[in-house]
């Protein structure tokens, strides 16, 4: 085994971890990012994100990447519409060009963050299998190949199933009873004309209580679909998603009788359907201060998708970096400042996330969501899209 020491170690090269590394770099502070993936291009990075003014865009400004961000915006993609299951238009909201929540591909956003970091900041193929406290705020990380390193500050930016979280919290994610299933259609204006027209130029919501179809038009003439189902874990486990044809047929059967231009988003999918069971940490998740370690993003506050997850992760990263930079050698004061504001900031987002999911799939679907889009007061008003 080999061991070496790194003053700041970030586990996870997602948007939050990379934003932390970038803002630290802006302040002249080096960090090491550990990522299990073998390379930046080893897997796709998910769909389109709407980047909010008050958190995601602020984080990118702190990172000095506003111009790079504006260069990857999918113009016009803030349009949205709501259809009923027969394809009837219930609500239509064009993009007003104000770019309050501009849409970008997650992969493009990750790329500009990666490109902004010094060479060798990210260590690829470093799958963490164990983390142990050594005392005095130091931690030892063990990798799948048996090697180890130690950290002065350890940041868990490693998502829902964080290896770092158990150092701080006994909380584990629980399944909320909802699963999203991803599919894609390509060259949609030429090959899937009726479906492309139904979706429009931005986001399309076709929702009923307990199930729905949401599609985003992405750059490059692509439709990315999220099929949403309230179903128990056993029902999902009963579908063999390694058999794409059988899984597609089983999911499509849940939408029997819906308009064909909508069900085509399932049946004509050009990629194998991927099931994403939605999990959450306890509402308002927090932990006691422990020396030399903290969390950000889904590792800290996993919640149902509501359009806020990526924005919060980037904002967490930027705020942590600024706290470290402003407190100099007093790392514990930086972590206390960061976590105190983190807990207060994110608590309300849990309620919002549950409310948005209920507006999409609850008893009033889709009319509760239409009310939200029309500005009818809700208990929370932050989200309009997927994470």
C-alpha positions in Angstrom: 0.0 0.0 0.0 1.1 3.6 -0.6 0.0 6.6 1.4 0.3 10.3 0.7 -1.3 13.4 2.3 -3.5 16.0 0.6 -4.6 19.2 2.5 -8.0 19.3 0.8 -9.7 16.2 -0.6 -13.0 16.3 -2.5 -14.7 12.9 -3.1 -16.8 13.1 -6.3 -16.3 15.0 -9.6 -19.9 16.1 -9.9 -21.0 19.7 -10.3 -20.8 20.5 -6.6 -17.3 19.0 -6.1 -15.9 20.6 -9.2 -17.4 24.0 -8.3 -15.7 23.8 -4.9 -12.4 22.9 -6.5 -12.8 25.8 -9.0 -13.7 28.5 -6.5 -10.8 27.3 -4.2 -8.5 27.6 -7.3 -9.8 31.2 -7.9 -8.7 32.0 -4.3 -5.3 30.3 -4.9 -6.1 27.2 -2.8 -5.3 23.8 -4.3 -7.5 20.8 -3.9 -7.6 17.2 -5.0 -10.8 15.7 -6.5 -11.2 11.9 -6.4 -13.5 10.3 -8.9 -14.4 6.7 -9.4 -15.1 7.0 -13.1 -12.1 6.1 -15.2 -12.3 9.3 -17.3 -14.4 12.4 -17.9 -16.0 10.7 -20.9 -16.7 7.3 -19.4 -20.4 7.8 -19.1 -23.1 10.3 -20.0 -23.9 13.0 -17.5 -27.7 13.2 -17.6 -30.0 15.7 -19.2 -30.7 19.4 -19.3 -30.6 21.7 -16.2 -32.2 25.0 -15.6 -29.6 27.2 -13.8 -31.2 29.6 -11.3 -30.2 33.2 -10.7 -30.0 33.0 -6.9 -27.8 29.9 -6.5 -26.4 28.2 -9.6 -25.6 31.3 -11.5 -24.1 33.0 -8.4 -21.9 30.0 -7.9 -20.7 30.2 -11.6 -20.0 33.9 -11.1 -17.9 33.1 -8.0 -16.1 30.5 -10.2 -15.4 33.2 -12.9 -17.3 31.1 -15.4 -20.3 33.3 -16.3 -19.1 33.9 -19.9 -18.4 30.2 -20.4 -21.8 29.3 -19.0 -23.6 31.8 -21.3 -21.9 30.1 -24.3 -23.5 26.8 -23.6 -27.1 28.0 -23.0 -29.8 26.3 -25.1 -31.6 29.3 -26.3 -35.4 29.2 -26.2 -35.5 26.1 -24.0 -37.3 27.8 -21.1 -40.6 27.4 -22.9 -43.0 24.9 -21.3 -46.4 23.4 -21.9 -48.8 21.1 -20.1 -50.9 18.5 -22.0 -53.6 16.2 -20.9 -53.3 12.4 -21.6 -55.2 12.9 -24.9 -52.6 15.5 -26.1 -54.9 18.5 -25.5 -53.0 21.6 -24.7 -53.8 22.9 -21.2 -51.1 25.5 -20.6 -48.6 27.1 -22.9 -45.8 29.4 -21.8 -43.3 30.6 -24.4 -39.7 31.5 -23.5 -39.7 35.2 -22.9 -36.0 35.6 -23.6 -35.3 36.9 -20.1 -33.0 33.9 -19.3 -34.0 33.8 -15.6 -33.4 30.0 -15.6 -31.5 29.3 -18.8 -31.2 25.6 -19.8 -27.8 23.9 -20.3 -26.8 20.3 -20.7 -25.3 18.8 -17.5 -22.4 17.4 -19.5 -21.5 20.8 -21.0 -21.6 22.4 -17.6 -19.4 19.8 -16.1 -17.0 20.2 -19.1 -16.5 23.9 -18.5 -15.8 23.3 -14.8 -13.3 20.5 -15.7 -11.6 22.7 -18.3 -11.2 25.5 -15.7 -9.1 23.4 -13.3 -5.4 22.8 -13.3 -4.1 19.6 -14.7 -4.2 16.7 -12.3 -6.7 18.3 -10.0 -9.1 15.5 -10.7 -7.7 11.9 -10.1 -9.8 9.5 -12.3 -10.4 5.9 -11.5 -10.1 6.5 -7.7 -13.0 4.5 -6.3 -13.2 5.0 -2.5 -14.1 1.9 -0.6 -13.5 2.9 3.0 -13.0 6.1 5.0 -11.6 6.2 8.5 -11.0 9.0 11.0 -7.4 9.2 12.2 -8.1 11.9 14.8 -7.1 15.6 14.8 -9.4 16.2 11.8 -7.4 13.9 9.5 -8.9 11.0 7.6 -7.6 8.0 5.7 -9.3 6.9 2.4 -8.8 3.5 1.0 -9.3 2.8 -2.8 -10.4 -0.2 -4.7 -6.8 -1.0 -5.7 -5.8 -1.1 -2.0 -3.9 2.2 -2.0 -4.6 4.9 0.6 -4.3 8.6 1.1 -4.9 10.9 4.0 -6.7 14.3 4.1 -6.4 17.5 6.1 -10.0 18.4 5.0 -12.3 15.8 3.6 -15.4 16.9 1.6 -18.0 14.4 0.6 -19.4 15.5 -2.7 -20.2 11.9 -3.7 -23.9 11.9 -4.0 -26.8 9.9 -2.6 -24.8 6.9 -1.5 -21.9 8.9 -0.1 -19.0 7.0 1.5 -18.1 10.1 3.5 -21.6 10.7 5.1 -21.3 8.0 7.7 -18.5 9.9 9.3 -21.1 12.6 10.2 -24.5 11.0 10.1 -26.4 7.7 10.5 -29.0 8.9 8.0 -29.5 6.7 4.9 -31.6 7.5 1.8 -35.1 6.0 1.7 -37.2 5.2 -1.4 -40.1 7.6 -1.6 -42.3 5.4 -3.8 -41.7 7.2 -7.1 -39.4 6.1 -10.0 -38.4 8.1 -13.0 -37.6 6.2 -16.2 -35.3 7.8 -18.8 -35.6 7.4 -22.5 -34.3 9.4 -25.5 -35.5 10.2 -29.1 -33.1 11.6 -31.7 -33.5 13.6 -34.9 -37.0 14.2 -33.6 -38.2 16.9 -36.1 -37.5 14.5 -39.0 -38.2 11.0 -37.4 -40.8 11.8 -34.8 -42.7 14.8 -36.1 -45.9 14.4 -34.2 -44.2 13.8 -30.9 -41.8 16.7 -31.5 -44.8 19.0 -32.2 -46.5 17.8 -29.0 -43.4 18.5 -26.9 -42.7 21.9 -28.4 -39.4 23.8 -28.1 -38.9 23.5 -24.3 -40.4 21.2 -21.6 -43.6 19.3 -21.9 -45.6 17.9 -18.9 -48.4 15.3 -19.4 -49.5 14.3 -15.9 -52.2 12.5 -14.1 -52.4 11.3 -10.5 -49.7 8.7 -9.9 -48.1 8.8 -13.3 -46.9 11.2 -16.0 -44.6 11.8 -18.9 -42.2 14.8 -18.9 -40.0 15.6 -21.9 -37.3 18.2 -22.5 -36.2 19.2 -25.9 -32.4 19.3 -25.7 -29.8 20.8 -28.0 -29.2 18.8 -31.1 -32.8 17.9 -32.0 -33.1 15.5 -29.0 -36.1 14.7 -26.8 -35.2 13.4 -23.3 -38.1 11.8 -21.5 -38.7 11.2 -17.8 -41.6 8.7 -17.3 -42.8 9.2 -13.7 -44.6 6.4 -11.8 -45.7 6.1 -8.2 -45.0 2.4 -7.7 -43.6 0.3 -4.9 -40.0 -0.9 -5.0 -41.2 -4.5 -5.6 -43.0 -3.4 -8.8 -39.9 -1.8 -10.2 -37.8 -4.8 -9.1 -40.2 -7.0 -11.1 -39.1 -5.4 -14.4 -36.0 -6.7 -16.0 -34.4 -3.4 -17.3 -31.6 -5.4 -18.9 -34.2 -6.6 -21.5 -35.0 -3.2 -23.1 -37.9 -4.4 -25.2 -39.7 -6.2 -22.4 -39.1 -3.3 -20.0 -40.4 -0.7 -22.5 -43.5 -2.7 -23.1 -44.2 -3.1 -19.4 -43.8 0.7 -18.8 -45.8 1.6 -21.9 -48.7 -0.5 -20.7 -49.1 1.9 -17.8 -50.1 4.5 -20.3 -52.5 2.5 -22.4 -55.1 4.8 -24.0 -52.9 7.9 -23.9 -52.3 9.9 -27.1 -49.9 8.0 -29.4 -47.7 11.1 -29.8 -47.1 10.9 -26.1 -46.7 7.2 -25.7 -44.2 7.3 -28.6 -41.8 8.9 -26.1 -41.8 5.5 -24.5 -42.3 3.0 -27.3 -40.1 4.7 -29.8 -37.2 5.3 -27.4 -33.9 4.9 -29.0 -32.0 4.1 -25.9 -32.7 1.4 -23.3 -35.0 2.6 -20.6 -33.2 3.4 -17.3 -35.0 3.3 -14.0 -34.0 5.9 -11.4 -35.7 5.1 -8.1 -36.1 8.4 -6.2 -34.7 8.5 -2.7 -34.5 11.2 0.0 -32.6 11.9 3.2 -34.7 12.9 6.2 -36.2 16.3 5.8 -33.9 19.0 7.1 -31.0 16.6 7.3 -28.1 17.9 9.5 -25.2 16.7 11.6 -23.0 17.7 14.5 -19.7 19.4 13.7 -16.9 16.9 13.3 -13.3 18.0 12.8 -11.9 17.9 9.2 -14.9 16.7 7.3 -18.1 18.0 5.7 -20.6 17.3 2.9 -22.2 19.1 0.0 -24.9 18.5 -2.6 -26.8 15.2 -2.5 -24.4 13.8 0.1 -25.7 16.5 2.4 -29.3 17.1 1.4 -30.7 14.5 -1.0 -34.3 15.2 -1.8 -36.8 14.5 -4.6 -36.0 16.2 -7.9 -37.5 19.7 -8.2 -35.1 21.6 -10.3 -32.9 22.6 -7.4 -30.4 19.8 -6.8 -27.6 20.8 -9.2 -28.1 24.5 -8.3 -27.8 23.8 -4.6 -24.8 21.5 -5.1 -22.9 24.2 -7.0 -23.9 26.9 -4.5 -22.8 24.6 -1.6 -19.4 24.2 -3.3 -18.9 28.0 -3.9 -20.0 28.9 -0.4 -17.7 26.3 1.2 -14.8 27.5 -0.9 -15.4 31.1 0.1 -15.7 30.2 3.8 -12.3 28.4 3.6 -10.7 31.3 1.8 -12.1 33.9 4.3 -11.1 32.0 7.5 -7.5 31.4 6.5 -5.9 28.7 8.8 -9.0 28.4 11.0 -10.5 25.5 9.1 -13.0 24.6 11.9 -14.4 28.1 11.9 -14.8 27.9 8.1 -16.7 24.6 8.4 -18.9 25.9 11.2 -19.8 29.0 9.2 -20.5 26.9 6.1 -22.6 24.3 7.8 -24.7 26.8 9.9 -25.8 28.6 6.7 -26.1 25.3 4.8 -28.6 23.8 7.2 -30.7 27.0 7.3 -30.6 27.5 3.6 -31.6 24.0 2.5 -34.3 23.2 5.1 -37.1 24.9 3.1 -36.1 23.1 -0.1 -37.2 19.8 1.3 -40.7 21.0 1.7 -40.6 22.5 -1.8 -39.3 19.3 -3.3 -42.1 17.2 -1.8 -44.7 19.8 -2.9 -43.5 19.9 -6.5 -43.6 16.1 -6.7 -47.2 16.2 -5.3 -48.2 18.9 -7.9 -46.8 16.6 -10.6 -48.3 13.3 -9.4 -50.7 14.0 -6.6 -54.5 14.0 -6.6 -54.7 17.5 -8.3 -52.3 16.6 -11.2 -51.8 18.4 -13.5 -53.9 21.4 -12.4 -51.9 22.1 -9.3 -48.8 22.4 -11.4 -50.6 24.7 -13.8 -51.6 26.9 -10.9 -47.9 27.1 -9.9 -46.9 28.1 -13.5 -49.7 30.7 -13.4 -48.4 32.2 -10.2 -51.1 31.0 -7.9 -49.5 31.1 -4.4 -48.0 27.9 -3.2 -46.2 27.1 0.1 -43.0 27.0 -2.0 -42.2 28.5 -5.4 -38.7 27.6 -6.4 -38.9 24.8 -8.9 -40.1 24.3 -12.4 -37.9 21.5 -13.8 -35.9 18.3 -13.2 -32.6 18.1 -11.4 
